[in-house]
Amino acid sequence: MDRLTWKPGPYSSHGGYAGGVHLFGIHYRTVRADPAYFLTTELPGFGRTRQWKHDDIEVLKDKAEKVLDNWLKLVGA
């Protein structure tokens, strides 16, 4: 079940929203040697320093869903 809605942003980025609240961002690489995209989250407890990288944007969208599910379990939702 997809809880996140993805909207395109500037510079090949995508924002992941749940109920209109921005929780995740997928951005195009900043270092040439890195995979094509990286995922960041706005969830409390993660900070923007936590990143996941992959060449396939769909893999990162799935990762965001899993991170959100785990976070919701952690906070007891």
Buried (B, 14 or more C-beta within 10 A) or exposed (E): EEBBEBEEEEEEBBBBBBEEEEBBBBBEBEEEEBBEBBBBBBBEEBEEEEBBBBEEBEBBBEBBBEBBEEBEEEEEE
